Each structure stands twice: as C-alpha cells, then as structure tokens.
Amino acid sequence: MSLLTIFNKSVGPSGFGFASTALEVTEGLDLTGKTIVITGVNTGLGRETARVMALRGAKVYGTVRTHEKGLKVQEEIGPSIHPILCDLSEPSSVNNAVGLLRDLNSPIDAIICNAGIMALPFCNQKHGIELQFLTNHLGHFNLVTKLLDSLAETGRVVLVSSRAHTNSYPEGIQFDNLDGALDYGRWQAYGQSKLANLLFARELAGRMPYSSQRAYAVHPGVIKTELVRHFNPLVRIGASLGGALFFKSVEQGAATQCYVAVHPGVSDINGEYFFDNNVQESSDLGRDMDMAKRLWDRSTAFIENF
C-alpha cells in the first residue's frame, strides 16, 4: 500500500479523516425540518456545504453578496436554498440579514460561518478596521450574536477558522492595531482573523443561552482551488505535483464543517477545534481564554455602534 493511500484512508476516533467528504460524514442523516444558515454559499466550501445540507433535507438560508449570485446558486442547488443578501464587511447589511432571519419565526438549527477573504496584498480599511478582521471575524460575530435568540435549544454555531491561526502576529490579536496602520502583513493579518474565529468559538461555547447548544471552530484543510492562486508560479507547480497528498478537494474540505454542524457524534463536545473531522489541539494562543474574553468585549463594543 502506498504512502498516499495510507494517508488518505487514515481516520480518527470519529470514524472519518482527511479524505472523508461532506456527503460521507452526513450519510444516513435526515435533516428534514432543520433550518441551517450558511455564509458565502455561491462558491467553494460554502456552496458544497449548502448543496449537501439541502440534499439531506434541510432548508438552507445562504448569504451572498449580490442578487445575481443568489439566483445562480439557487438554480444550481434548487429550491431548498434561500439566498439572503449580506456583505459581512458592512454592519448595516449584516443587520438587515439578521432581521430577515428573525422574521422567519423558526428556530435555526445551525449557523455555519464559512465566508471570508484571504491575504489581501495591501492593508484595506473599512469602518476603521482592517478588512480581513472586519469581514472574517466582526461580520460573523455581529451575525451570530444577534441570532442567538433564534438558535434552537440544540442549535450549533460553526466558525470556519484555519490552521493559519498559528501564523498570526506574535502577540495574537493586535488590539491596539485593529486598523492595520501600525503593522500589516498579509498572512499575519489573515492568521489574526482566523485566530479570532477560533477564540470566538471558544468564548461563545460558554455563553450560549442553553446548555445544550454548541459552538465549534474548524480548519477545513488546504483547498487547492482557494489557496494556490496566491502562490508564485514555482509553488503552484509544486502544488500540482503534490496536490493529491497535501491538498483537499472542495468535497473533502467541506466535510468537517458539515460534520460538526449536524452529526450526532459531537453533541457532547463544546468549544473545541476540529480538523479532518476530529478534535485537534490548537496553538497556545488559540486556547488563551483571557484573549478570547477581551476579543468578545471589543467586538461587542464595535457592533454596538451600528
């Protein structure tokens, strides 16, 4: 048996592993009657997650940034998906989406915070905040915390973080530099936003309205179609040669977020970090609960201005 075969077939305690797909980790589950909110459903992991959740019977409310993208994803996936316009970098847009979801008067069974932007080459600012931090963390923080009273008693919140959280700035979250003006590195800023996703999930787990509600952070894996475009040509060639071993397909990348969002096997787990469909250890910064509380307080102060 080749090294590649061993690597791809390895599984953890959950019974799933690196090569498991979103279809495989949800096999046999009937999500009829469930309502699931997913951000960023028009492409990539979000689209595959929405497709699989709809296939299993869920009613999916998926955020998109334009009406055209919403029509396209609805044509591709079908009537079980309901697009909602939402720009995570614009608090007023998030607030509008929250209002629409509250008006459903139906409990939300899972919120999957999937959308994001990555490694902007220059520091972009909006509302006085560096754009990756604003979009990836604060937009989702705004959405989730304002929907907590609509979350089902056994509802789950999934934050799509990344192993890139280990590549944040040395101090973790730069609370005195959230606009990026003093220090900006494209990958460090991305790592900071992913660290924020992880810390948000950990802090949220202890603040849920019901003890039966759950929050998780996940690393989906390195998805070739999303990441390689940021690399130089030599690295892209290397990625093509070794892609089958080191990179996941979109179907594999969507698995972990689908698994923790709906699988009964994680119902007794809360506030943990998953990748390859199993609990994994994060960085020390990713377990810093003092930083997590400070992040919660700063994030709350920001969204209260809108």
ChimeraX commands (.cxc) that place a marker at each C-alpha (Angstrom):
marker #1 position 0.00,0.00,0.00 radius 0.5
marker #1 position 1.40,3.40,-0.97 radius 0.5
marker #1 position 2.04,6.26,1.44 radius 0.5
marker #1 position -0.63,8.27,-0.38 radius 0.5
marker #1 position -3.22,5.51,0.13 radius 0.5
marker #1 position -2.38,5.17,3.83 radius 0.5
marker #1 position -2.57,8.94,4.30 radius 0.5
marker #1 position -5.90,9.34,2.56 radius 0.5
marker #1 position -7.53,6.34,4.26 radius 0.5
marker #1 position -6.47,7.21,7.81 radius 0.5
marker #1 position -9.33,8.10,10.16 radius 0.5
marker #1 position -9.65,9.32,13.72 radius 0.5
marker #1 position -11.96,8.42,16.61 radius 0.5
marker #1 position -14.95,9.85,14.73 radius 0.5
marker #1 position -14.55,7.23,12.01 radius 0.5
marker #1 position -13.76,9.95,9.48 radius 0.5
marker #1 position -10.49,11.53,8.40 radius 0.5
marker #1 position -8.55,13.59,5.86 radius 0.5
marker #1 position -10.21,12.17,2.75 radius 0.5
marker #1 position -13.80,11.98,4.03 radius 0.5
marker #1 position -16.26,14.07,2.06 radius 0.5
marker #1 position -19.24,16.13,3.14 radius 0.5
marker #1 position -21.52,13.50,1.63 radius 0.5
marker #1 position -19.81,10.74,3.60 radius 0.5
marker #1 position -19.91,12.45,7.01 radius 0.5
marker #1 position -23.65,13.17,6.61 radius 0.5
marker #1 position -24.60,9.80,5.13 radius 0.5
marker #1 position -27.80,8.45,6.66 radius 0.5
marker #1 position -28.78,11.72,8.33 radius 0.5
marker #1 position -32.26,13.10,7.72 radius 0.5
marker #1 position -32.27,16.88,8.13 radius 0.5
marker #1 position -35.88,17.35,7.08 radius 0.5
marker #1 position -37.39,20.18,9.08 radius 0.5
marker #1 position -33.99,21.64,10.01 radius 0.5
marker #1 position -33.06,25.24,9.23 radius 0.5
marker #1 position -29.41,25.98,8.51 radius 0.5
marker #1 position -27.78,29.34,7.86 radius 0.5
marker #1 position -24.52,29.35,5.87 radius 0.5
marker #1 position -22.47,32.38,4.91 radius 0.5
marker #1 position -20.87,32.54,1.46 radius 0.5
marker #1 position -22.80,29.88,-0.45 radius 0.5
marker #1 position -22.15,30.95,-4.02 radius 0.5
marker #1 position -18.78,29.21,-4.37 radius 0.5
marker #1 position -16.29,26.76,-2.90 radius 0.5
marker #1 position -16.82,25.23,0.53 radius 0.5
marker #1 position -19.97,27.23,1.19 radius 0.5
marker #1 position -21.63,26.05,-1.98 radius 0.5
marker #1 position -20.74,22.39,-1.31 radius 0.5
marker #1 position -21.93,22.69,2.29 radius 0.5
marker #1 position -25.23,24.18,1.14 radius 0.5
marker #1 position -25.63,21.50,-1.53 radius 0.5
marker #1 position -25.09,18.64,0.90 radius 0.5
marker #1 position -27.30,20.12,3.62 radius 0.5
marker #1 position -30.10,20.62,1.08 radius 0.5
marker #1 position -29.60,17.09,-0.23 radius 0.5
marker #1 position -30.08,15.77,3.31 radius 0.5
marker #1 position -33.40,17.62,3.57 radius 0.5
marker #1 position -32.51,20.87,5.34 radius 0.5
marker #1 position -33.89,24.26,4.45 radius 0.5
marker #1 position -30.81,26.39,3.79 radius 0.5
marker #1 position -30.56,30.16,4.08 radius 0.5
marker #1 position -27.32,31.15,2.40 radius 0.5
marker #1 position -25.73,34.57,2.30 radius 0.5
marker #1 position -24.49,36.03,-0.97 radius 0.5
marker #1 position -23.20,39.49,-1.81 radius 0.5
marker #1 position -25.27,40.10,-4.96 radius 0.5
marker #1 position -28.71,39.22,-6.26 radius 0.5
marker #1 position -27.15,37.64,-9.35 radius 0.5
marker #1 position -25.05,35.25,-7.26 radius 0.5
marker #1 position -28.13,34.32,-5.29 radius 0.5
marker #1 position -30.09,33.42,-8.42 radius 0.5
marker #1 position -27.19,31.38,-9.75 radius 0.5
marker #1 position -26.73,29.27,-6.62 radius 0.5
marker #1 position -30.47,28.70,-6.37 radius 0.5
marker #1 position -30.52,27.46,-9.96 radius 0.5
marker #1 position -27.60,25.13,-9.25 radius 0.5
marker #1 position -28.76,23.70,-5.92 radius 0.5
marker #1 position -32.53,24.00,-6.10 radius 0.5
marker #1 position -35.48,25.42,-4.16 radius 0.5
marker #1 position -34.21,24.20,-0.77 radius 0.5
marker #1 position -31.73,27.08,-0.70 radius 0.5
marker #1 position -32.91,30.59,0.00 radius 0.5
marker #1 position -30.34,33.32,-0.78 radius 0.5
marker #1 position -30.02,36.29,1.55 radius 0.5
marker #1 position -28.07,39.39,0.60 radius 0.5
marker #1 position -25.32,40.08,3.12 radius 0.5
marker #1 position -21.99,41.86,2.96 radius 0.5
marker #1 position -20.12,40.81,6.11 radius 0.5
marker #1 position -17.89,43.88,5.91 radius 0.5
marker #1 position -20.89,46.18,6.19 radius 0.5
marker #1 position -22.65,46.08,9.60 radius 0.5
marker #1 position -25.87,47.55,8.21 radius 0.5
marker #1 position -26.02,44.73,5.65 radius 0.5
marker #1 position -25.47,42.13,8.38 radius 0.5
marker #1 position -28.20,43.76,10.47 radius 0.5
marker #1 position -30.60,43.55,7.52 radius 0.5
marker #1 position -29.83,39.85,7.10 radius 0.5
marker #1 position -30.37,39.30,10.83 radius 0.5
marker #1 position -33.77,40.98,10.55 radius 0.5
marker #1 position -34.82,38.74,7.67 radius 0.5
marker #1 position -33.73,35.60,9.53 radius 0.5
marker #1 position -35.50,36.65,12.72 radius 0.5
marker #1 position -38.67,37.25,10.74 radius 0.5
marker #1 position -38.76,33.56,9.83 radius 0.5
marker #1 position -40.04,32.87,13.37 radius 0.5
marker #1 position -38.41,29.46,13.07 radius 0.5
marker #1 position -35.57,28.09,15.21 radius 0.5
marker #1 position -32.21,27.97,13.48 radius 0.5
marker #1 position -30.53,24.58,13.94 radius 0.5
marker #1 position -27.07,25.57,12.74 radius 0.5
marker #1 position -25.18,28.69,11.70 radius 0.5
marker #1 position -22.10,27.89,9.62 radius 0.5
marker #1 position -19.78,30.90,9.35 radius 0.5
marker #1 position -17.98,29.92,6.18 radius 0.5
marker #1 position -17.41,33.11,4.16 radius 0.5
marker #1 position -14.17,35.02,4.25 radius 0.5
marker #1 position -11.40,36.84,2.43 radius 0.5
marker #1 position -7.73,35.93,2.47 radius 0.5
marker #1 position -4.28,37.51,2.36 radius 0.5
marker #1 position -5.10,40.90,0.87 radius 0.5
marker #1 position -1.77,42.19,-0.50 radius 0.5
marker #1 position -2.29,45.68,0.90 radius 0.5
marker #1 position -3.93,46.93,4.07 radius 0.5
marker #1 position -7.55,47.79,3.31 radius 0.5
marker #1 position -9.63,49.53,5.95 radius 0.5
marker #1 position -13.35,49.99,6.42 radius 0.5
marker #1 position -15.12,51.50,9.41 radius 0.5
marker #1 position -11.66,51.96,10.92 radius 0.5
marker #1 position -10.88,48.21,10.88 radius 0.5
marker #1 position -8.54,46.14,8.70 radius 0.5
marker #1 position -10.78,44.44,6.14 radius 0.5
marker #1 position -9.88,40.79,6.80 radius 0.5
marker #1 position -10.55,41.18,10.53 radius 0.5
marker #1 position -13.76,43.09,9.81 radius 0.5
marker #1 position -15.09,40.54,7.31 radius 0.5
marker #1 position -13.86,37.25,8.71 radius 0.5
marker #1 position -14.42,37.94,12.39 radius 0.5
marker #1 position -16.52,41.02,13.17 radius 0.5
marker #1 position -19.07,40.34,10.43 radius 0.5
marker #1 position -19.66,36.84,11.74 radius 0.5
marker #1 position -19.62,37.99,15.36 radius 0.5
marker #1 position -22.34,40.51,14.52 radius 0.5
marker #1 position -24.43,37.91,12.68 radius 0.5
marker #1 position -24.13,35.16,15.27 radius 0.5
marker #1 position -24.59,37.13,18.47 radius 0.5
marker #1 position -27.69,38.86,17.10 radius 0.5
marker #1 position -29.18,35.49,16.10 radius 0.5
marker #1 position -28.55,33.67,19.37 radius 0.5
marker #1 position -32.13,34.22,20.49 radius 0.5
marker #1 position -33.25,32.48,17.26 radius 0.5
marker #1 position -30.95,29.47,17.74 radius 0.5
marker #1 position -32.71,26.19,18.53 radius 0.5
marker #1 position -32.20,24.74,22.01 radius 0.5
marker #1 position -29.86,22.16,20.47 radius 0.5
marker #1 position -28.53,24.57,17.84 radius 0.5
marker #1 position -24.90,24.76,16.80 radius 0.5
marker #1 position -22.60,27.53,15.61 radius 0.5
marker #1 position -19.62,26.62,13.42 radius 0.5
marker #1 position -16.77,29.07,12.83 radius 0.5
marker #1 position -14.56,28.19,9.88 radius 0.5
marker #1 position -11.13,29.06,11.24 radius 0.5
marker #1 position -7.86,27.72,9.83 radius 0.5
marker #1 position -4.54,26.26,10.82 radius 0.5
marker #1 position -3.35,29.67,9.66 radius 0.5
marker #1 position -4.36,30.90,13.13 radius 0.5
marker #1 position -0.88,29.74,14.15 radius 0.5
marker #1 position 0.59,32.37,11.81 radius 0.5
marker #1 position -1.00,35.40,13.45 radius 0.5
marker #1 position 1.10,38.20,14.90 radius 0.5
marker #1 position 3.36,37.08,17.79 radius 0.5
marker #1 position 1.03,38.55,20.42 radius 0.5
marker #1 position -2.03,37.04,18.75 radius 0.5
marker #1 position -4.73,39.68,18.36 radius 0.5
marker #1 position -3.25,43.17,17.97 radius 0.5
marker #1 position -5.91,45.02,19.92 radius 0.5
marker #1 position -4.04,48.32,19.54 radius 0.5
marker #1 position -3.69,47.88,15.78 radius 0.5
marker #1 position -7.02,46.56,14.52 radius 0.5
marker #1 position -6.89,49.02,11.65 radius 0.5
marker #1 position -3.56,47.56,10.50 radius 0.5
marker #1 position -1.97,51.01,10.22 radius 0.5
marker #1 position 0.99,50.32,12.54 radius 0.5
marker #1 position 1.88,46.86,11.26 radius 0.5
marker #1 position 0.46,44.86,8.37 radius 0.5
marker #1 position 1.48,41.52,6.91 radius 0.5
marker #1 position -0.99,39.92,4.53 radius 0.5
marker #1 position -0.66,36.42,6.01 radius 0.5
marker #1 position -0.31,37.59,9.60 radius 0.5
marker #1 position -3.49,39.65,9.23 radius 0.5
marker #1 position -5.28,36.65,7.77 radius 0.5
marker #1 position -3.96,34.49,10.61 radius 0.5
marker #1 position -5.17,37.06,13.13 radius 0.5
marker #1 position -8.70,36.90,11.68 radius 0.5
marker #1 position -8.66,33.10,11.83 radius 0.5
marker #1 position -7.37,33.18,15.41 radius 0.5
marker #1 position -10.29,35.48,16.18 radius 0.5
marker #1 position -12.69,32.91,14.69 radius 0.5
marker #1 position -11.24,30.23,16.95 radius 0.5
marker #1 position -11.30,32.37,20.09 radius 0.5
marker #1 position -14.85,33.48,19.32 radius 0.5
marker #1 position -15.98,29.84,19.15 radius 0.5
marker #1 position -14.30,29.02,22.45 radius 0.5
marker #1 position -15.80,32.02,24.26 radius 0.5
marker #1 position -19.22,31.55,22.65 radius 0.5
marker #1 position -19.35,27.96,23.92 radius 0.5
marker #1 position -19.52,29.26,27.47 radius 0.5
marker #1 position -22.05,31.98,26.72 radius 0.5
marker #1 position -24.76,30.02,24.91 radius 0.5
marker #1 position -28.30,30.68,26.16 radius 0.5
marker #1 position -28.93,26.93,26.57 radius 0.5
marker #1 position -26.50,24.32,27.92 radius 0.5
marker #1 position -27.49,22.02,25.04 radius 0.5
marker #1 position -26.26,24.50,22.39 radius 0.5
marker #1 position -22.80,24.07,20.91 radius 0.5
marker #1 position -20.04,26.12,19.26 radius 0.5
marker #1 position -17.10,24.78,17.27 radius 0.5
marker #1 position -14.18,26.05,15.23 radius 0.5
marker #1 position -12.85,24.09,12.26 radius 0.5
marker #1 position -9.86,24.00,9.97 radius 0.5
marker #1 position -11.20,22.77,6.62 radius 0.5
marker #1 position -7.78,21.86,5.27 radius 0.5
marker #1 position -5.81,23.46,2.49 radius 0.5
marker #1 position -8.09,23.65,-0.53 radius 0.5
marker #1 position -6.13,23.89,-3.74 radius 0.5
marker #1 position -8.70,25.89,-5.67 radius 0.5
marker #1 position -8.86,28.57,-2.99 radius 0.5
marker #1 position -5.25,28.91,-1.91 radius 0.5
marker #1 position -2.86,28.20,-4.73 radius 0.5
marker #1 position -3.79,31.32,-6.68 radius 0.5
marker #1 position -1.95,33.35,-4.02 radius 0.5
marker #1 position 1.34,31.50,-4.54 radius 0.5
marker #1 position 4.11,32.21,-7.01 radius 0.5
marker #1 position 4.37,30.02,-10.17 radius 0.5
marker #1 position 7.05,27.69,-8.78 radius 0.5
marker #1 position 4.99,26.91,-5.71 radius 0.5
marker #1 position 1.92,26.35,-7.86 radius 0.5
marker #1 position 3.86,23.78,-9.91 radius 0.5
marker #1 position 4.89,22.02,-6.71 radius 0.5
marker #1 position 1.30,22.09,-5.51 radius 0.5
marker #1 position 0.19,20.41,-8.74 radius 0.5
marker #1 position 2.76,17.65,-8.31 radius 0.5
marker #1 position 1.97,17.02,-4.65 radius 0.5
marker #1 position -1.61,18.20,-4.60 radius 0.5
marker #1 position -3.19,14.80,-4.14 radius 0.5
marker #1 position -1.28,14.33,-0.91 radius 0.5
marker #1 position -1.34,17.79,0.66 radius 0.5
marker #1 position -4.45,19.48,-0.75 radius 0.5
marker #1 position -8.10,18.60,-0.29 radius 0.5
marker #1 position -10.88,18.75,-2.82 radius 0.5
marker #1 position -13.81,21.05,-2.11 radius 0.5
marker #1 position -15.89,17.98,-1.26 radius 0.5
marker #1 position -13.30,16.93,1.35 radius 0.5
marker #1 position -12.78,20.47,2.61 radius 0.5
marker #1 position -16.49,20.93,3.35 radius 0.5
marker #1 position -16.65,17.73,5.38 radius 0.5
marker #1 position -15.52,18.97,8.79 radius 0.5
marker #1 position -17.90,21.92,8.92 radius 0.5
marker #1 position -20.77,19.69,7.84 radius 0.5
marker #1 position -19.78,17.06,10.40 radius 0.5
marker #1 position -19.76,19.36,13.41 radius 0.5
marker #1 position -22.87,21.24,12.25 radius 0.5
marker #1 position -25.21,18.24,12.17 radius 0.5
marker #1 position -23.64,14.93,13.21 radius 0.5
marker #1 position -24.91,13.46,16.50 radius 0.5
marker #1 position -21.39,12.22,17.28 radius 0.5
marker #1 position -20.29,15.67,18.51 radius 0.5
marker #1 position -23.34,16.54,20.62 radius 0.5
marker #1 position -21.36,16.09,23.87 radius 0.5
marker #1 position -18.43,18.23,22.67 radius 0.5
marker #1 position -18.39,22.01,23.00 radius 0.5
marker #1 position -15.95,24.81,22.20 radius 0.5
marker #1 position -13.39,22.58,20.52 radius 0.5
marker #1 position -11.23,22.93,17.42 radius 0.5
marker #1 position -11.69,20.32,14.68 radius 0.5
marker #1 position -9.93,19.35,11.51 radius 0.5
marker #1 position -10.07,16.17,9.47 radius 0.5
marker #1 position -13.40,15.59,11.25 radius 0.5
marker #1 position -11.79,15.09,14.66 radius 0.5
marker #1 position -10.91,17.22,17.68 radius 0.5
marker #1 position -7.38,18.56,17.40 radius 0.5
marker #1 position -5.12,20.71,19.53 radius 0.5
marker #1 position -4.80,24.35,18.56 radius 0.5
marker #1 position -1.94,26.73,19.25 radius 0.5
marker #1 position -1.43,28.13,22.75 radius 0.5
marker #1 position -2.89,31.43,21.53 radius 0.5
marker #1 position -5.94,29.54,20.32 radius 0.5
marker #1 position -6.53,28.44,23.93 radius 0.5
marker #1 position -5.96,31.84,25.54 radius 0.5
marker #1 position -9.30,32.50,27.22 radius 0.5
marker #1 position -8.23,35.88,28.57 radius 0.5
marker #1 position -7.63,36.96,24.99 radius 0.5
marker #1 position -10.94,35.39,23.98 radius 0.5
marker #1 position -12.85,37.43,26.57 radius 0.5
marker #1 position -11.05,40.63,25.58 radius 0.5
marker #1 position -11.88,39.92,21.94 radius 0.5
marker #1 position -15.55,39.39,22.84 radius 0.5
marker #1 position -15.69,42.70,24.69 radius 0.5
marker #1 position -14.00,44.65,21.88 radius 0.5
marker #1 position -16.19,43.01,19.25 radius 0.5
marker #1 position -19.33,43.80,21.22 radius 0.5
marker #1 position -18.28,47.42,21.55 radius 0.5
marker #1 position -17.73,47.65,17.80 radius 0.5
marker #1 position -21.09,46.25,16.71 radius 0.5
marker #1 position -22.99,48.34,19.27 radius 0.5
marker #1 position -22.07,51.40,17.20 radius 0.5
marker #1 position -24.24,50.21,14.31 radius 0.5
marker link #1:1,2 radius 0.2
marker link #1:2,3 radius 0.2
marker link #1:3,4 radius 0.2
marker link #1:4,5 radius 0.2
marker link #1:5,6 radius 0.2
marker link #1:6,7 radius 0.2
marker link #1:7,8 radius 0.2
marker link #1:8,9 radius 0.2
marker link #1:9,10 radius 0.2
marker link #1:10,11 radius 0.2
marker link #1:11,12 radius 0.2
marker link #1:12,13 radius 0.2
marker link #1:13,14 radius 0.2
marker link #1:14,15 radius 0.2
marker link #1:15,16 radius 0.2
marker link #1:16,17 radius 0.2
marker link #1:17,18 radius 0.2
marker link #1:18,19 radius 0.2
marker link #1:19,20 radius 0.2
marker link #1:20,21 radius 0.2
marker link #1:21,22 radius 0.2
marker link #1:22,23 radius 0.2
marker link #1:23,24 radius 0.2
marker link #1:24,25 radius 0.2
marker link #1:25,26 radius 0.2
marker link #1:26,27 radius 0.2
marker link #1:27,28 radius 0.2
marker link #1:28,29 radius 0.2
marker link #1:29,30 radius 0.2
marker link #1:30,31 radius 0.2
marker link #1:31,32 radius 0.2
marker link #1:32,33 radius 0.2
marker link #1:33,34 radius 0.2
marker link #1:34,35 radius 0.2
marker link #1:35,36 radius 0.2
marker link #1:36,37 radius 0.2
marker link #1:37,38 radius 0.2
marker link #1:38,39 radius 0.2
marker link #1:39,40 radius 0.2
marker link #1:40,41 radius 0.2
marker link #1:41,42 radius 0.2
marker link #1:42,43 radius 0.2
marker link #1:43,44 radius 0.2
marker link #1:44,45 radius 0.2
marker link #1:45,46 radius 0.2
marker link #1:46,47 radius 0.2
marker link #1:47,48 radius 0.2
marker link #1:48,49 radius 0.2
marker link #1:49,50 radius 0.2
marker link #1:50,51 radius 0.2
marker link #1:51,52 radius 0.2
marker link #1:52,53 radius 0.2
marker link #1:53,54 radius 0.2
marker link #1:54,55 radius 0.2
marker link #1:55,56 radius 0.2
marker link #1:56,57 radius 0.2
marker link #1:57,58 radius 0.2
marker link #1:58,59 radius 0.2
marker link #1:59,60 radius 0.2
marker link #1:60,61 radius 0.2
marker link #1:61,62 radius 0.2
marker link #1:62,63 radius 0.2
marker link #1:63,64 radius 0.2
marker link #1:64,65 radius 0.2
marker link #1:65,66 radius 0.2
marker link #1:66,67 radius 0.2
marker link #1:67,68 radius 0.2
marker link #1:68,69 radius 0.2
marker link #1:69,70 radius 0.2
marker link #1:70,71 radius 0.2
marker link #1:71,72 radius 0.2
marker link #1:72,73 radius 0.2
marker link #1:73,74 radius 0.2
marker link #1:74,75 radius 0.2
marker link #1:75,76 radius 0.2
marker link #1:76,77 radius 0.2
marker link #1:77,78 radius 0.2
marker link #1:78,79 radius 0.2
marker link #1:79,80 radius 0.2
marker link #1:80,81 radius 0.2
marker link #1:81,82 radius 0.2
marker link #1:82,83 radius 0.2
marker link #1:83,84 radius 0.2
marker link #1:84,85 radius 0.2
marker link #1:85,86 radius 0.2
marker link #1:86,87 radius 0.2
marker link #1:87,88 radius 0.2
marker link #1:88,89 radius 0.2
marker link #1:89,90 radius 0.2
marker link #1:90,91 radius 0.2
marker link #1:91,92 radius 0.2
marker link #1:92,93 radius 0.2
marker link #1:93,94 radius 0.2
marker link #1:94,95 radius 0.2
marker link #1:95,96 radius 0.2
marker link #1:96,97 radius 0.2
marker link #1:97,98 radius 0.2
marker link #1:98,99 radius 0.2
marker link #1:99,100 radius 0.2
marker link #1:100,101 radius 0.2
marker link #1:101,102 radius 0.2
marker link #1:102,103 radius 0.2
marker link #1:103,104 radius 0.2
marker link #1:104,105 radius 0.2
marker link #1:105,106 radius 0.2
marker link #1:106,107 radius 0.2
marker link #1:107,108 radius 0.2
marker link #1:108,109 radius 0.2
marker link #1:109,110 radius 0.2
marker link #1:110,111 radius 0.2
marker link #1:111,112 radius 0.2
marker link #1:112,113 radius 0.2
marker link #1:113,114 radius 0.2
marker link #1:114,115 radius 0.2
marker link #1:115,116 radius 0.2
marker link #1:116,117 radius 0.2
marker link #1:117,118 radius 0.2
marker link #1:118,119 radius 0.2
marker link #1:119,120 radius 0.2
marker link #1:120,121 radius 0.2
marker link #1:121,122 radius 0.2
marker link #1:122,123 radius 0.2
marker link #1:123,124 radius 0.2
marker link #1:124,125 radius 0.2
marker link #1:125,126 radius 0.2
marker link #1:126,127 radius 0.2
marker link #1:127,128 radius 0.2
marker link #1:128,129 radius 0.2
marker link #1:129,130 radius 0.2
marker link #1:130,131 radius 0.2
marker link #1:131,132 radius 0.2
marker link #1:132,133 radius 0.2
marker link #1:133,134 radius 0.2
marker link #1:134,135 radius 0.2
marker link #1:135,136 radius 0.2
marker link #1:136,137 radius 0.2
marker link #1:137,138 radius 0.2
marker link #1:138,139 radius 0.2
marker link #1:139,140 radius 0.2
marker link #1:140,141 radius 0.2
marker link #1:141,142 radius 0.2
marker link #1:142,143 radius 0.2
marker link #1:143,144 radius 0.2
marker link #1:144,145 radius 0.2
marker link #1:145,146 radius 0.2
marker link #1:146,147 radius 0.2
marker link #1:147,148 radius 0.2
marker link #1:148,149 radius 0.2
marker link #1:149,150 radius 0.2
marker link #1:150,151 radius 0.2
marker link #1:151,152 radius 0.2
marker link #1:152,153 radius 0.2
marker link #1:153,154 radius 0.2
marker link #1:154,155 radius 0.2
marker link #1:155,156 radius 0.2
marker link #1:156,157 radius 0.2
marker link #1:157,158 radius 0.2
marker link #1:158,159 radius 0.2
marker link #1:159,160 radius 0.2
marker link #1:160,161 radius 0.2
marker link #1:161,162 radius 0.2
marker link #1:162,163 radius 0.2
marker link #1:163,164 radius 0.2
marker link #1:164,165 radius 0.2
marker link #1:165,166 radius 0.2
marker link #1:166,167 radius 0.2
marker link #1:167,168 radius 0.2
marker link #1:168,169 radius 0.2
marker link #1:169,170 radius 0.2
marker link #1:170,171 radius 0.2
marker link #1:171,172 radius 0.2
marker link #1:172,173 radius 0.2
marker link #1:173,174 radius 0.2
marker link #1:174,175 radius 0.2
marker link #1:175,176 radius 0.2
marker link #1:176,177 radius 0.2
marker link #1:177,178 radius 0.2
marker link #1:178,179 radius 0.2
marker link #1:179,180 radius 0.2
marker link #1:180,181 radius 0.2
marker link #1:181,182 radius 0.2
marker link #1:182,183 radius 0.2
marker link #1:183,184 radius 0.2
marker link #1:184,185 radius 0.2
marker link #1:185,186 radius 0.2
marker link #1:186,187 radius 0.2
marker link #1:187,188 radius 0.2
marker link #1:188,189 radius 0.2
marker link #1:189,190 radius 0.2
marker link #1:190,191 radius 0.2
marker link #1:191,192 radius 0.2
marker link #1:192,193 radius 0.2
marker link #1:193,194 radius 0.2
marker link #1:194,195 radius 0.2
marker link #1:195,196 radius 0.2
marker link #1:196,197 radius 0.2
marker link #1:197,198 radius 0.2
marker link #1:198,199 radius 0.2
marker link #1:199,200 radius 0.2
marker link #1:200,201 radius 0.2
marker link #1:201,202 radius 0.2
marker link #1:202,203 radius 0.2
marker link #1:203,204 radius 0.2
marker link #1:204,205 radius 0.2
marker link #1:205,206 radius 0.2
marker link #1:206,207 radius 0.2
marker link #1:207,208 radius 0.2
marker link #1:208,209 radius 0.2
marker link #1:209,210 radius 0.2
marker link #1:210,211 radius 0.2
marker link #1:211,212 radius 0.2
marker link #1:212,213 radius 0.2
marker link #1:213,214 radius 0.2
marker link #1:214,215 radius 0.2
marker link #1:215,216 radius 0.2
marker link #1:216,217 radius 0.2
marker link #1:217,218 radius 0.2
marker link #1:218,219 radius 0.2
marker link #1:219,220 radius 0.2
marker link #1:220,221 radius 0.2
marker link #1:221,222 radius 0.2
marker link #1:222,223 radius 0.2
marker link #1:223,224 radius 0.2
marker link #1:224,225 radius 0.2
marker link #1:225,226 radius 0.2
marker link #1:226,227 radius 0.2
marker link #1:227,228 radius 0.2
marker link #1:228,229 radius 0.2
marker link #1:229,230 radius 0.2
marker link #1:230,231 radius 0.2
marker link #1:231,232 radius 0.2
marker link #1:232,233 radius 0.2
marker link #1:233,234 radius 0.2
marker link #1:234,235 radius 0.2
marker link #1:235,236 radius 0.2
marker link #1:236,237 radius 0.2
marker link #1:237,238 radius 0.2
marker link #1:238,239 radius 0.2
marker link #1:239,240 radius 0.2
marker link #1:240,241 radius 0.2
marker link #1:241,242 radius 0.2
marker link #1:242,243 radius 0.2
marker link #1:243,244 radius 0.2
marker link #1:244,245 radius 0.2
marker link #1:245,246 radius 0.2
marker link #1:246,247 radius 0.2
marker link #1:247,248 radius 0.2
marker link #1:248,249 radius 0.2
marker link #1:249,250 radius 0.2
marker link #1:250,251 radius 0.2
marker link #1:251,252 radius 0.2
marker link #1:252,253 radius 0.2
marker link #1:253,254 radius 0.2
marker link #1:254,255 radius 0.2
marker link #1:255,256 radius 0.2
marker link #1:256,257 radius 0.2
marker link #1:257,258 radius 0.2
marker link #1:258,259 radius 0.2
marker link #1:259,260 radius 0.2
marker link #1:260,261 radius 0.2
marker link #1:261,262 radius 0.2
marker link #1:262,263 radius 0.2
marker link #1:263,264 radius 0.2
marker link #1:264,265 radius 0.2
marker link #1:265,266 radius 0.2
marker link #1:266,267 radius 0.2
marker link #1:267,268 radius 0.2
marker link #1:268,269 radius 0.2
marker link #1:269,270 radius 0.2
marker link #1:270,271 radius 0.2
marker link #1:271,272 radius 0.2
marker link #1:272,273 radius 0.2
marker link #1:273,274 radius 0.2
marker link #1:274,275 radius 0.2
marker link #1:275,276 radius 0.2
marker link #1:276,277 radius 0.2
marker link #1:277,278 radius 0.2
marker link #1:278,279 radius 0.2
marker link #1:279,280 radius 0.2
marker link #1:280,281 radius 0.2
marker link #1:281,282 radius 0.2
marker link #1:282,283 radius 0.2
marker link #1:283,284 radius 0.2
marker link #1:284,285 radius 0.2
marker link #1:285,286 radius 0.2
marker link #1:286,287 radius 0.2
marker link #1:287,288 radius 0.2
marker link #1:288,289 radius 0.2
marker link #1:289,290 radius 0.2
marker link #1:290,291 radius 0.2
marker link #1:291,292 radius 0.2
marker link #1:292,293 radius 0.2
marker link #1:293,294 radius 0.2
marker link #1:294,295 radius 0.2
marker link #1:295,296 radius 0.2
marker link #1:296,297 radius 0.2
marker link #1:297,298 radius 0.2
marker link #1:298,299 radius 0.2
marker link #1:299,300 radius 0.2
marker link #1:300,301 radius 0.2
marker link #1:301,302 radius 0.2
marker link #1:302,303 radius 0.2
marker link #1:303,304 radius 0.2
marker link #1:304,305 radius 0.2
marker link #1:305,306 radius 0.2
view
